[in-house]
Amino acid sequence: MVRHSLRMTAGTLASRILGMLREILTAAFFGATRELDAFYVAYTLANLSRQLLAEGALSATFVPVFSQTLAKDGLDRAERLAKEAVTLLLAMGTLVVTAGIIFAPYLVFLIAPGFKGPDAVLATNLTRFLMPYLILVSLAALAMGALNSMESFFVPAIAPAVANLVYIVAVSLLYWRMGIWAPAVAVLLGGCFQMGLQWAWCAGKGLVLIPAMPGRDPELWRMVRLFFPYAAGLSLNQFHPIINRILGSFLEDGAISVLNYADRLIQLPLGLFVIAVSQAVLPLFSRAALEDEVAFADIGRDALRFALFIVSPITLCTLLYAGEAVHLLFYRGAFGDWAWRATSGALFFYALGLPGMACNNVTLRALYARRFPKAAFFVVATSVLANLACSVVLMRFLSYRGLALSSAIAFTSASLVGGRFLRASLGRPIGLFDIPWVSRLALSLAITGGASMFYKFLIPYPLGAGLSLRTLWMCGAFAVGAASYIITVRRLKCAEWRWVAEAIRRDKARAKRDE
């Protein structure tokens, strides 16, 4: 699990770095304006399929069925299943895209009821233009699931990096002529490249993903039966960004853009480590679910511990350095003082939910693998209701910061409820929070936090200095935090650090054998 997670992290790192450059470019060109708010409303509607399919229902249903078919019946049988799945996905995607284009004005009204006049018209036109992105990213998600099942993790992880690179180049070339339409064109071009790369890699692995007429394959229809309950639950999960868009449209101009910038920063560690762990562990969950409940519980415990081991120090340092990170990355061009302070505040409150997001990703994967879609649906419904209730209350006092805090509360609540369901399904405790493990993690975080605060006090952030000096300061902050945490977990003999070290050694040994 750890070795596969590290491979995915290596590929995802390139994607996330380019994704951050993409946001920096967008911030410099557009700042935090109502025009950019309109683009994000349109992109939210088109982007739902990436989160629902690439990181949700499709991988949760296709990967277990495809993995089991591949293991039992071989590549030819699995290829037939994948081709039939492509046909169904194309049919469903075409229906959704057509409906989205026709009903775009009503969708925009639902997502951003605070938009009036030209803002609503712009958001509607952008929504119609971006709708085909659903088909592109859905097909890319299916290829990703197939490659992960064949233990090919790097290319699926790096494919979004290609999409981000295409976006950066396209926006840089088109902005001066197309304005806010430049990022819309760039998103579609990036989706084409992301899908094409993974389909080509599948073909190189002997899996040619061309459509085939679905027959009476029981595995295909089992996947379809599993998909809709999972999709229902995970579509609820996508109400988090929708809630932010709906309520943010009633707040000051730029509120939606500010929340998006902060969310993109939070997605950096989430995508690098947490989603990598949850995707790498899904095939293990799928096999263990059919064989050994004790092994399943052990895998779940180790995956949760590893996710928290990685995300906890990141959460701590994000809370300490939120303002400095936003200033370094975004403060230029159209991105001014208000946008900086607003994004920093939203990032601080989003960061409080990182541990909950980490645990929620893993527990939902475990529930999917055990085929408990109703439990997963209830977990996500709890999260959405908590988010909505908290948002309505907190936005009155904290404005857009209240929306970010509500998301953190919602994901934390969902992780607790998901853990209870997972324990009930296994009939035994997972044993996640035993005293020795919690003590080691808490001590490591305390030392890391103390070292980081001392660095911040000893060497204040050079606010008015040039980019090079500010970058050097942030690198120093990262080095202090990382070094103090790594030294501490090594001294305390944390099992998770040993897993990382062993995975790195095995990969090095394998690389030497391949030379």
CORPEGI-V629054 format. One record per residue. RES is the residue in one letter. PHI is phi in whole degrees, -180 to 180 (NA if undefined). PSI is psi in radians with two decimals (none if undefined). D_FIRST is the distance of its C-alpha to the first C-alpha in Angstrom with 2 decimals. Layout:
res:RES phi:PHI psi:PSI d_first:D_FIRST
res:RES phi:PHI psi:PSI d_first:D_FIRST
//
This chain:
res:M phi:NA psi:-0.84 d_first:0.00
res:V phi:-66 psi:-0.71 d_first:3.81
res:R phi:-62 psi:-0.80 d_first:5.52
res:H phi:-64 psi:-0.67 d_first:5.30
res:S phi:-63 psi:-0.70 d_first:6.06
res:L phi:-66 psi:-0.68 d_first:8.65
res:R phi:-64 psi:-0.75 d_first:10.06
res:M phi:-65 psi:-0.66 d_first:10.61
res:T phi:-64 psi:-0.68 d_first:12.02
res:A phi:-62 psi:-0.78 d_first:14.28
res:G phi:-70 psi:-0.71 d_first:15.65
res:T phi:-68 psi:-0.52 d_first:15.98
res:L phi:-57 psi:-0.80 d_first:17.78
res:A phi:-61 psi:-0.73 d_first:20.57
res:S phi:-64 psi:-0.76 d_first:20.85
res:R phi:-71 psi:-0.62 d_first:21.12
res:I phi:-64 psi:-0.81 d_first:23.60
res:L phi:-67 psi:-0.59 d_first:25.67
res:G phi:-64 psi:-0.65 d_first:25.39
res:M phi:-70 psi:-0.69 d_first:26.85
res:L phi:-62 psi:-0.63 d_first:29.55
res:R phi:-61 psi:-0.77 d_first:30.25
res:E phi:-69 psi:-0.63 d_first:30.90
res:I phi:-62 psi:-0.77 d_first:32.97
res:L phi:-63 psi:-0.78 d_first:35.04
res:T phi:-62 psi:-0.74 d_first:35.55
res:A phi:-64 psi:-0.70 d_first:36.59
res:A phi:-67 psi:-0.65 d_first:39.04
res:F phi:-79 psi:-0.69 d_first:40.64
res:F phi:-117 psi:-0.29 d_first:40.76
res:G phi:65 psi:-2.39 d_first:40.24
res:A phi:-128 psi:1.55 d_first:40.02
res:T phi:-126 psi:2.93 d_first:42.68
res:R phi:-67 psi:-0.57 d_first:43.59
res:E phi:-63 psi:-0.77 d_first:43.24
res:L phi:-69 psi:-0.60 d_first:39.61
res:D phi:-55 psi:-0.74 d_first:39.18
res:A phi:-63 psi:-0.71 d_first:40.46
res:F phi:-63 psi:-0.75 d_first:37.92
res:Y phi:-68 psi:-0.57 d_first:35.02
res:V phi:-63 psi:-0.82 d_first:36.46
res:A phi:-64 psi:-0.74 d_first:36.55
res:Y phi:-68 psi:-0.56 d_first:33.09
res:T phi:-59 psi:-0.79 d_first:31.74
res:L phi:-64 psi:-0.74 d_first:33.09
res:A phi:-74 psi:-0.55 d_first:31.70
res:N phi:-81 psi:-0.16 d_first:28.30
res:L phi:-58 psi:-0.64 d_first:27.69
res:S phi:-67 psi:-0.57 d_first:26.33
res:R phi:-62 psi:-0.82 d_first:23.55
res:Q phi:-75 psi:-0.62 d_first:22.22
res:L phi:-73 psi:-0.68 d_first:23.22
res:L phi:-98 psi:-1.01 d_first:21.95
res:A phi:-63 psi:-0.66 d_first:19.38
res:E phi:-116 psi:0.37 d_first:17.51
res:G phi:-145 psi:-2.10 d_first:19.05
res:A phi:-62 psi:-0.69 d_first:20.90
res:L phi:-65 psi:-0.85 d_first:20.57
res:S phi:-68 psi:-0.58 d_first:16.79
res:A phi:-71 psi:-0.43 d_first:16.77
res:T phi:-105 psi:-0.74 d_first:19.35
res:F phi:-71 psi:-0.77 d_first:19.15
res:V phi:-61 psi:-0.86 d_first:15.47
res:P phi:-61 psi:-0.78 d_first:15.66
res:V phi:-67 psi:-0.78 d_first:19.13
res:F phi:-65 psi:-0.73 d_first:18.54
res:S phi:-62 psi:-0.79 d_first:15.44
res:Q phi:-68 psi:-0.68 d_first:17.58
res:T phi:-66 psi:-0.74 d_first:20.61
res:L phi:-62 psi:-0.72 d_first:19.04
res:A phi:-71 psi:-0.67 d_first:17.89
res:K phi:-86 psi:-0.73 d_first:21.27
res:D phi:-115 psi:-0.11 d_first:23.80
res:G phi:93 psi:3.08 d_first:22.65
res:L phi:-68 psi:-0.69 d_first:22.67
res:D phi:-60 psi:-0.79 d_first:26.31
res:R phi:-66 psi:-0.71 d_first:25.96
res:A phi:-67 psi:-0.63 d_first:22.84
res:E phi:-64 psi:-0.71 d_first:24.78
res:R phi:-61 psi:-0.75 d_first:27.70
res:L phi:-61 psi:-0.76 d_first:25.66
res:A phi:-65 psi:-0.70 d_first:24.31
res:K phi:-64 psi:-0.71 d_first:27.90
res:E phi:-67 psi:-0.62 d_first:29.30
res:A phi:-66 psi:-0.63 d_first:26.75
res:V phi:-60 psi:-0.76 d_first:27.91
res:T phi:-61 psi:-0.82 d_first:31.47
res:L phi:-64 psi:-0.68 d_first:30.85
res:L phi:-66 psi:-0.71 d_first:28.96
res:L phi:-63 psi:-0.73 d_first:31.87
res:A phi:-65 psi:-0.82 d_first:34.38
res:M phi:-66 psi:-0.72 d_first:32.82
res:G phi:-63 psi:-0.71 d_first:32.23
res:T phi:-63 psi:-0.72 d_first:35.84
res:L phi:-63 psi:-0.78 d_first:37.19
res:V phi:-66 psi:-0.76 d_first:35.29
res:V phi:-63 psi:-0.77 d_first:36.33
res:T phi:-61 psi:-0.79 d_first:39.93
res:A phi:-64 psi:-0.67 d_first:40.11
res:G phi:-64 psi:-0.70 d_first:38.66
res:I phi:-67 psi:-0.73 d_first:41.30
res:I phi:-68 psi:-0.76 d_first:44.10
res:F phi:-101 psi:0.36 d_first:43.24
res:A phi:-54 psi:-0.76 d_first:42.01
res:P phi:-59 psi:-0.66 d_first:44.86
res:Y phi:-73 psi:-0.64 d_first:44.01
res:L phi:-63 psi:-0.75 d_first:40.28
res:V phi:-63 psi:-0.70 d_first:41.21
res:F phi:-63 psi:-0.67 d_first:43.59
res:L phi:-69 psi:-0.70 d_first:40.91
res:I phi:-79 psi:-0.66 d_first:38.37
res:A phi:-135 psi:1.23 d_first:40.97
res:P phi:-65 psi:-0.27 d_first:44.14
res:G phi:-80 psi:-0.14 d_first:45.39
res:F phi:-79 psi:2.33 d_first:45.77
res:K phi:-132 psi:2.70 d_first:49.37
res:G phi:57 psi:-2.25 d_first:51.40
res:P phi:-59 psi:-0.59 d_first:50.06
res:D phi:-62 psi:-0.78 d_first:46.65
res:A phi:-67 psi:-0.69 d_first:46.14
res:V phi:-64 psi:-0.79 d_first:47.50
res:L phi:-62 psi:-0.80 d_first:45.20
res:A phi:-62 psi:-0.67 d_first:42.10
res:T phi:-65 psi:-0.82 d_first:43.24
res:N phi:-64 psi:-0.71 d_first:43.82
res:L phi:-65 psi:-0.67 d_first:40.48
res:T phi:-61 psi:-0.81 d_first:38.74
res:R phi:-62 psi:-0.70 d_first:40.50
res:F phi:-67 psi:-0.63 d_first:39.66
res:L phi:-87 psi:-0.17 d_first:35.91
res:M phi:-56 psi:-0.70 d_first:35.47
res:P phi:-60 psi:-0.29 d_first:34.57
res:Y phi:-57 psi:-0.52 d_first:31.39
res:L phi:-58 psi:-0.79 d_first:30.00
res:I phi:-67 psi:-0.78 d_first:30.29
res:L phi:-59 psi:-0.87 d_first:28.82
res:V phi:-75 psi:-0.46 d_first:25.64
res:S phi:-68 psi:-0.76 d_first:25.25
res:L phi:-66 psi:-0.64 d_first:25.45
res:A phi:-63 psi:-0.65 d_first:22.98
res:A phi:-66 psi:-0.67 d_first:20.53
res:L phi:-65 psi:-0.75 d_first:21.03
res:A phi:-63 psi:-0.68 d_first:20.41
res:M phi:-61 psi:-0.77 d_first:17.17
res:G phi:-62 psi:-0.70 d_first:16.00
res:A phi:-65 psi:-0.77 d_first:17.22
res:L phi:-65 psi:-0.73 d_first:15.57
res:N phi:-61 psi:-0.68 d_first:12.06
res:S phi:-65 psi:-0.51 d_first:12.89
res:M phi:-92 psi:0.28 d_first:13.96
res:E phi:60 psi:0.66 d_first:10.74
res:S phi:-113 psi:1.81 d_first:12.93
res:F phi:-109 psi:-0.44 d_first:11.50
res:F phi:-70 psi:-0.84 d_first:13.99
res:V phi:-64 psi:-0.79 d_first:17.19
res:P phi:-60 psi:-0.56 d_first:16.37
res:A phi:-75 psi:-0.54 d_first:15.37
res:I phi:-90 psi:-0.25 d_first:18.58
res:A phi:-58 psi:-0.73 d_first:20.89
res:P phi:-62 psi:-0.45 d_first:21.75
res:A phi:-64 psi:-0.68 d_first:22.75
res:V phi:-63 psi:-0.75 d_first:25.30
res:A phi:-62 psi:-0.72 d_first:26.56
res:N phi:-67 psi:-0.67 d_first:27.01
res:L phi:-64 psi:-0.74 d_first:28.82
res:V phi:-61 psi:-0.73 d_first:31.10
res:Y phi:-60 psi:-0.81 d_first:31.81
res:I phi:-60 psi:-0.83 d_first:32.81
res:V phi:-65 psi:-0.79 d_first:35.11
res:A phi:-65 psi:-0.78 d_first:36.63
res:V phi:-65 psi:-0.71 d_first:37.40
res:S phi:-61 psi:-0.63 d_first:38.89
res:L phi:-83 psi:-0.58 d_first:41.16
res:L phi:-99 psi:-0.29 d_first:42.07
res:Y phi:-56 psi:-0.75 d_first:42.46
res:W phi:-67 psi:-0.40 d_first:46.02
res:R phi:-104 psi:-0.52 d_first:47.22
res:M phi:-112 psi:-0.21 d_first:45.09
res:G phi:60 psi:-2.27 d_first:44.25
res:I phi:-67 psi:-0.27 d_first:41.84
res:W phi:-77 psi:-0.29 d_first:41.50
res:A phi:-61 psi:-0.86 d_first:39.78
res:P phi:-64 psi:-0.51 d_first:36.33
res:A phi:-66 psi:-0.80 d_first:36.75
res:V phi:-63 psi:-0.71 d_first:37.41
res:A phi:-64 psi:-0.66 d_first:34.55
res:V phi:-62 psi:-0.78 d_first:32.03
res:L phi:-65 psi:-0.75 d_first:33.18
res:L phi:-62 psi:-0.75 d_first:33.12
res:G phi:-62 psi:-0.70 d_first:29.58
res:G phi:-62 psi:-0.68 d_first:28.47
res:C phi:-61 psi:-0.81 d_first:30.21
res:F phi:-68 psi:-0.68 d_first:28.45
res:Q phi:-62 psi:-0.76 d_first:24.97
res:M phi:-68 psi:-0.80 d_first:25.60
res:G phi:-61 psi:-0.71 d_first:27.34
res:L phi:-62 psi:-0.81 d_first:24.68
res:Q phi:-72 psi:-0.62 d_first:21.96
res:W phi:-66 psi:-0.69 d_first:24.54
res:A phi:-64 psi:-0.69 d_first:25.69
res:W phi:-68 psi:-0.66 d_first:22.24
res:C phi:-60 psi:-0.75 d_first:21.89
res:A phi:-62 psi:-0.68 d_first:25.33
res:G phi:-65 psi:-0.43 d_first:24.36
res:K phi:-88 psi:0.06 d_first:21.66
res:G phi:90 psi:0.18 d_first:24.48
res:L phi:-115 psi:1.74 d_first:23.87
res:V phi:-94 psi:1.96 d_first:27.05
res:L phi:-93 psi:1.25 d_first:26.86
res:I phi:-105 psi:2.58 d_first:30.56
res:P phi:-62 psi:2.52 d_first:31.90
res:A phi:-137 psi:2.52 d_first:33.07
res:M phi:-65 psi:2.15 d_first:35.25
res:P phi:-63 psi:2.39 d_first:33.33
res:G phi:-106 psi:-2.49 d_first:34.65
res:R phi:-104 psi:0.59 d_first:34.21
res:D phi:-62 psi:2.02 d_first:30.66
res:P phi:-63 psi:-0.54 d_first:29.47
res:E phi:-68 psi:-0.66 d_first:25.81
res:L phi:-63 psi:-0.82 d_first:26.91
res:W phi:-74 psi:-0.44 d_first:28.98
res:R phi:-65 psi:-0.71 d_first:26.36
res:M phi:-63 psi:-0.73 d_first:24.15
res:V phi:-64 psi:-0.76 d_first:27.25
res:R phi:-63 psi:-0.63 d_first:27.97
res:L phi:-73 psi:-0.57 d_first:24.52
res:F phi:-63 psi:-0.81 d_first:24.70
res:F phi:-67 psi:-0.73 d_first:27.82
res:P phi:-63 psi:-0.70 d_first:26.93
res:Y phi:-64 psi:-0.76 d_first:23.59
res:A phi:-63 psi:-0.65 d_first:25.55
res:A phi:-62 psi:-0.79 d_first:28.16
res:G phi:-67 psi:-0.77 d_first:25.81
res:L phi:-75 psi:-0.46 d_first:23.98
res:S phi:-67 psi:-0.58 d_first:27.34
res:L phi:-61 psi:-0.67 d_first:28.42
res:N phi:-61 psi:-0.49 d_first:25.54
res:Q phi:-77 psi:-0.03 d_first:27.12
res:F phi:-72 psi:-0.26 d_first:30.25
res:H phi:-61 psi:-0.97 d_first:29.00
res:P phi:-66 psi:-0.54 d_first:29.92
res:I phi:-66 psi:-0.73 d_first:32.86
res:I phi:-59 psi:-0.75 d_first:34.20
res:N phi:-63 psi:-0.69 d_first:34.07
res:R phi:-68 psi:-0.79 d_first:35.92
res:I phi:-61 psi:-0.94 d_first:38.49
res:L phi:-73 psi:-0.58 d_first:39.37
res:G phi:-66 psi:-0.44 d_first:38.97
res:S phi:-68 psi:-0.30 d_first:41.61
res:F phi:-92 psi:-0.15 d_first:44.15
res:L phi:-92 psi:-3.00 d_first:43.43
res:E phi:-62 psi:2.73 d_first:44.71
res:D phi:-56 psi:2.35 d_first:44.30
res:G phi:93 psi:-0.11 d_first:40.98
res:A phi:-62 psi:-0.73 d_first:39.13
res:I phi:-65 psi:-0.72 d_first:36.77
res:S phi:-64 psi:-0.73 d_first:36.12
res:V phi:-61 psi:-0.80 d_first:35.50
res:L phi:-64 psi:-0.62 d_first:32.91
res:N phi:-67 psi:-0.77 d_first:31.20
res:Y phi:-60 psi:-0.79 d_first:31.11
res:A phi:-65 psi:-0.72 d_first:29.64
res:D phi:-64 psi:-0.67 d_first:27.04
res:R phi:-64 psi:-0.65 d_first:26.03
res:L phi:-67 psi:-0.68 d_first:25.56
res:I phi:-67 psi:-0.60 d_first:23.37
res:Q phi:-68 psi:-0.31 d_first:21.26
res:L phi:-61 psi:-1.03 d_first:20.49
res:P phi:-69 psi:-0.57 d_first:18.04
res:L phi:-63 psi:-0.79 d_first:16.99
res:G phi:-74 psi:-0.63 d_first:16.13
res:L phi:-65 psi:-0.74 d_first:14.75
res:F phi:-117 psi:-0.90 d_first:12.14
res:V phi:-70 psi:-0.89 d_first:12.31
res:I phi:-67 psi:-0.59 d_first:12.49
res:A phi:-61 psi:-0.76 d_first:9.79
res:V phi:-64 psi:-0.82 d_first:7.34
res:S phi:-66 psi:-0.63 d_first:9.32
res:Q phi:-74 psi:-0.66 d_first:9.49
res:A phi:-69 psi:-0.53 d_first:5.98
res:V phi:-85 psi:-0.27 d_first:5.73
res:L phi:-61 psi:-0.82 d_first:9.29
res:P phi:-60 psi:-0.62 d_first:9.38
res:L phi:-66 psi:-0.78 d_first:7.69
res:F phi:-58 psi:-0.77 d_first:10.29
res:S phi:-63 psi:-0.73 d_first:12.85
res:R phi:-72 psi:-0.75 d_first:12.84
res:A phi:-68 psi:-0.52 d_first:12.87
res:A phi:-62 psi:-0.49 d_first:15.54
res:L phi:-94 psi:-0.14 d_first:17.86
res:E phi:-119 psi:-0.89 d_first:17.47
res:D phi:-151 psi:1.95 d_first:16.91
res:E phi:-70 psi:-0.55 d_first:17.33
res:V phi:-65 psi:-0.77 d_first:16.69
res:A phi:-64 psi:-0.67 d_first:13.20
res:F phi:-61 psi:-0.80 d_first:12.76
res:A phi:-63 psi:-0.69 d_first:14.17
res:D phi:-65 psi:-0.72 d_first:12.05
res:I phi:-63 psi:-0.76 d_first:8.75
res:G phi:-61 psi:-0.77 d_first:10.89
res:R phi:-62 psi:-0.81 d_first:12.25
res:D phi:-66 psi:-0.68 d_first:9.29
res:A phi:-65 psi:-0.74 d_first:8.05
res:L phi:-65 psi:-0.76 d_first:11.77
res:R phi:-65 psi:-0.72 d_first:12.38
res:F phi:-66 psi:-0.71 d_first:9.94
res:A phi:-62 psi:-0.77 d_first:11.52
res:L phi:-70 psi:-0.61 d_first:14.89
res:F phi:-60 psi:-0.66 d_first:14.48
res:I phi:-81 psi:-0.79 d_first:14.19
res:V phi:-83 psi:-0.40 d_first:16.65
res:S phi:-64 psi:-0.86 d_first:19.30
res:P phi:-66 psi:-0.54 d_first:20.82
res:I phi:-66 psi:-0.72 d_first:20.76
res:T phi:-60 psi:-0.82 d_first:22.69
res:L phi:-60 psi:-0.84 d_first:25.10
res:C phi:-70 psi:-0.54 d_first:25.88
res:T phi:-65 psi:-0.72 d_first:26.30
res:L phi:-63 psi:-0.67 d_first:28.85
res:L phi:-76 psi:-0.58 d_first:30.64
res:Y phi:-119 psi:0.41 d_first:30.78
res:A phi:-58 psi:-0.87 d_first:31.00
res:G phi:-64 psi:-0.76 d_first:34.56
res:E phi:-66 psi:-0.70 d_first:34.12
res:A phi:-64 psi:-0.78 d_first:31.04
res:V phi:-65 psi:-0.72 d_first:32.90
res:H phi:-62 psi:-0.79 d_first:36.06
res:L phi:-64 psi:-0.74 d_first:34.46
res:L phi:-81 psi:-0.67 d_first:32.61
res:F phi:-116 psi:-0.34 d_first:35.16
res:Y phi:-75 psi:1.56 d_first:38.58
res:R phi:-172 psi:2.83 d_first:40.65
res:G phi:58 psi:-2.23 d_first:42.81
res:A phi:-78 psi:-0.11 d_first:43.16
res:F phi:-91 psi:1.81 d_first:40.65
res:G phi:-105 psi:-2.79 d_first:43.01
res:D phi:-62 psi:-0.82 d_first:43.39
res:W phi:-62 psi:-0.78 d_first:43.02
res:A phi:-62 psi:-0.66 d_first:39.84
res:W phi:-63 psi:-0.91 d_first:38.38
res:R phi:-66 psi:-0.68 d_first:39.24
res:A phi:-67 psi:-0.78 d_first:38.24
res:T phi:-66 psi:-0.67 d_first:34.79
res:S phi:-62 psi:-0.77 d_first:34.21
res:G phi:-64 psi:-0.75 d_first:35.17
res:A phi:-64 psi:-0.71 d_first:32.97
res:L phi:-62 psi:-0.73 d_first:29.95
res:F phi:-57 psi:-0.83 d_first:30.62
res:F phi:-75 psi:-0.60 d_first:30.60
res:Y phi:-60 psi:-0.70 d_first:27.59
res:A phi:-62 psi:-0.49 d_first:25.58
res:L phi:-61 psi:-0.39 d_first:26.40
res:G phi:-95 psi:0.01 d_first:24.17
res:L phi:-59 psi:-0.82 d_first:20.96
res:P phi:-60 psi:-0.68 d_first:19.44
res:G phi:-65 psi:-0.71 d_first:20.59
res:M phi:-61 psi:-0.72 d_first:19.13
res:A phi:-62 psi:-0.87 d_first:15.67
res:C phi:-67 psi:-0.65 d_first:15.92
res:N phi:-63 psi:-0.72 d_first:17.71
res:N phi:-59 psi:-0.79 d_first:15.09
res:V phi:-72 psi:-0.78 d_first:12.50
res:T phi:-66 psi:-0.64 d_first:15.38
res:L phi:-65 psi:-0.72 d_first:16.85
res:R phi:-60 psi:-0.71 d_first:13.84
res:A phi:-65 psi:-0.74 d_first:13.92
res:L phi:-65 psi:-0.66 d_first:17.68
res:Y phi:-63 psi:-0.78 d_first:17.58
res:A phi:-63 psi:-0.56 d_first:15.43
res:R phi:-87 psi:0.04 d_first:18.02
res:R phi:61 psi:0.92 d_first:20.74
res:F phi:-118 psi:1.19 d_first:22.45
res:P phi:-65 psi:-0.54 d_first:23.69
res:K phi:-66 psi:-0.69 d_first:26.66
res:A phi:-65 psi:-0.75 d_first:24.67
res:A phi:-63 psi:-0.70 d_first:22.60
res:F phi:-61 psi:-0.76 d_first:25.99
res:F phi:-65 psi:-0.68 d_first:27.49
res:V phi:-60 psi:-0.84 d_first:24.76
res:V phi:-68 psi:-0.68 d_first:25.29
res:A phi:-61 psi:-0.70 d_first:29.04
res:T phi:-60 psi:-0.75 d_first:29.10
res:S phi:-63 psi:-0.79 d_first:27.44
res:V phi:-65 psi:-0.77 d_first:29.96
res:L phi:-64 psi:-0.71 d_first:32.93
res:A phi:-64 psi:-0.72 d_first:32.04
res:N phi:-63 psi:-0.82 d_first:31.70
res:L phi:-64 psi:-0.82 d_first:35.00
res:A phi:-63 psi:-0.80 d_first:36.92
res:C phi:-67 psi:-0.66 d_first:35.85
res:S phi:-63 psi:-0.80 d_first:36.43
res:V phi:-60 psi:-0.64 d_first:39.96
res:V phi:-79 psi:-0.87 d_first:40.84
res:L phi:-75 psi:-0.48 d_first:39.17
res:M phi:-65 psi:-0.40 d_first:40.21
res:R phi:-68 psi:-0.51 d_first:43.78
res:F phi:-105 psi:-0.58 d_first:43.24
res:L phi:-117 psi:0.06 d_first:40.45
res:S phi:56 psi:-2.34 d_first:40.80
res:Y phi:-62 psi:-0.49 d_first:37.65
res:R phi:-64 psi:-0.59 d_first:36.06
res:G phi:-65 psi:-0.60 d_first:36.42
res:L phi:-67 psi:-0.70 d_first:34.39
res:A phi:-66 psi:-0.76 d_first:31.50
res:L phi:-64 psi:-0.65 d_first:31.77
res:S phi:-63 psi:-0.68 d_first:31.91
res:S phi:-62 psi:-0.73 d_first:28.57
res:A phi:-63 psi:-0.77 d_first:27.02
res:I phi:-63 psi:-0.72 d_first:28.73
res:A phi:-64 psi:-0.81 d_first:27.68
res:F phi:-68 psi:-0.62 d_first:23.91
res:T phi:-65 psi:-0.75 d_first:24.18
res:S phi:-62 psi:-0.75 d_first:26.22
res:A phi:-63 psi:-0.69 d_first:23.83
res:S phi:-65 psi:-0.65 d_first:20.87
res:L phi:-68 psi:-0.76 d_first:23.22
res:V phi:-66 psi:-0.74 d_first:24.48
res:G phi:-62 psi:-0.69 d_first:21.10
res:G phi:-62 psi:-0.68 d_first:20.08
res:R phi:-65 psi:-0.75 d_first:23.37
res:F phi:-65 psi:-0.71 d_first:22.90
res:L phi:-64 psi:-0.74 d_first:19.48
res:R phi:-62 psi:-0.75 d_first:21.09
res:A phi:-65 psi:-0.66 d_first:24.09
res:S phi:-69 psi:-0.51 d_first:22.26
res:L phi:-88 psi:-0.36 d_first:20.63
res:G phi:72 psi:0.31 d_first:23.91
res:R phi:-159 psi:2.65 d_first:22.42
res:P phi:-69 psi:2.59 d_first:21.19
res:I phi:-76 psi:-0.50 d_first:17.52
res:G phi:78 psi:0.66 d_first:18.71
res:L phi:-72 psi:-0.90 d_first:17.18
res:F phi:-102 psi:1.10 d_first:20.24
res:D phi:-80 psi:2.75 d_first:21.61
res:I phi:-61 psi:-0.80 d_first:24.23
res:P phi:-60 psi:-0.74 d_first:22.80
res:W phi:-66 psi:-0.81 d_first:19.54
res:V phi:-62 psi:-0.71 d_first:21.66
res:S phi:-63 psi:-0.76 d_first:24.24
res:R phi:-65 psi:-0.75 d_first:22.05
res:L phi:-66 psi:-0.76 d_first:20.60
res:A phi:-63 psi:-0.74 d_first:24.15
res:L phi:-66 psi:-0.71 d_first:25.72
res:S phi:-62 psi:-0.73 d_first:23.33
res:L phi:-68 psi:-0.66 d_first:24.12
res:A phi:-63 psi:-0.76 d_first:27.80
res:I phi:-68 psi:-0.73 d_first:28.06
res:T phi:-63 psi:-0.78 d_first:26.26
res:G phi:-64 psi:-0.73 d_first:28.56
res:G phi:-63 psi:-0.76 d_first:31.60
res:A phi:-65 psi:-0.70 d_first:31.00
res:S phi:-68 psi:-0.73 d_first:30.48
res:M phi:-66 psi:-0.65 d_first:33.61
res:F phi:-64 psi:-0.73 d_first:35.60
res:Y phi:-62 psi:-0.78 d_first:34.70
res:K phi:-65 psi:-0.63 d_first:35.73
res:F phi:-74 psi:-0.70 d_first:38.96
res:L phi:-72 psi:-0.70 d_first:39.80
res:I phi:-127 psi:1.59 d_first:39.24
res:P phi:-62 psi:2.66 d_first:39.87
res:Y phi:-63 psi:2.23 d_first:38.42
res:P phi:-79 psi:1.39 d_first:40.98
res:L phi:-56 psi:-0.75 d_first:41.65
res:G phi:-94 psi:0.10 d_first:44.52
res:A phi:-81 psi:3.05 d_first:43.23
res:G phi:-74 psi:3.02 d_first:42.08
res:L phi:-62 psi:-0.68 d_first:38.62
res:S phi:-63 psi:-0.81 d_first:37.96
res:L phi:-68 psi:-0.70 d_first:38.77
res:R phi:-67 psi:-0.66 d_first:36.80
res:T phi:-65 psi:-0.72 d_first:33.73
res:L phi:-61 psi:-0.73 d_first:34.23
res:W phi:-62 psi:-0.77 d_first:34.49
res:M phi:-68 psi:-0.63 d_first:31.22
res:C phi:-63 psi:-0.68 d_first:29.45
res:G phi:-63 psi:-0.73 d_first:31.02
res:A phi:-62 psi:-0.75 d_first:29.80
res:F phi:-64 psi:-0.75 d_first:26.21
res:A phi:-64 psi:-0.74 d_first:26.62
res:V phi:-63 psi:-0.83 d_first:28.17
res:G phi:-64 psi:-0.82 d_first:25.52
res:A phi:-66 psi:-0.77 d_first:22.53
res:A phi:-64 psi:-0.78 d_first:24.37
res:S phi:-64 psi:-0.66 d_first:25.46
res:Y phi:-71 psi:-0.80 d_first:22.06
res:I phi:-64 psi:-0.78 d_first:20.32
res:I phi:-60 psi:-0.75 d_first:23.32
res:T phi:-66 psi:-0.81 d_first:23.39
res:V phi:-68 psi:-0.52 d_first:19.80
res:R phi:-69 psi:-0.77 d_first:20.24
res:R phi:-65 psi:-0.60 d_first:23.59
res:L phi:-85 psi:-0.03 d_first:22.37
res:K phi:57 psi:0.84 d_first:19.59
res:C phi:-68 psi:2.32 d_first:16.87
res:A phi:-62 psi:-0.62 d_first:13.80
res:E phi:-64 psi:-0.65 d_first:11.55
res:W phi:-67 psi:-0.64 d_first:13.50
res:R phi:-64 psi:-0.66 d_first:13.12
res:W phi:-62 psi:-0.76 d_first:9.31
res:V phi:-62 psi:-0.83 d_first:10.12
res:A phi:-62 psi:-0.74 d_first:13.04
res:E phi:-66 psi:-0.68 d_first:11.58
res:A phi:-64 psi:-0.72 d_first:9.07
res:I phi:-64 psi:-0.74 d_first:12.29
res:R phi:-63 psi:-0.73 d_first:14.40
res:R phi:-65 psi:-0.70 d_first:12.62
res:D phi:-66 psi:-0.68 d_first:12.88
res:K phi:-64 psi:-0.75 d_first:16.45
res:A phi:-64 psi:-0.69 d_first:17.31
res:R phi:-66 psi:-0.69 d_first:16.25
res:A phi:-64 psi:-0.68 d_first:18.32
res:K phi:-66 psi:-0.68 d_first:21.20
res:R phi:-66 psi:-0.57 d_first:21.19
res:D phi:-77 psi:-0.29 d_first:21.39
res:E phi:-71 psi:none d_first:24.34
//
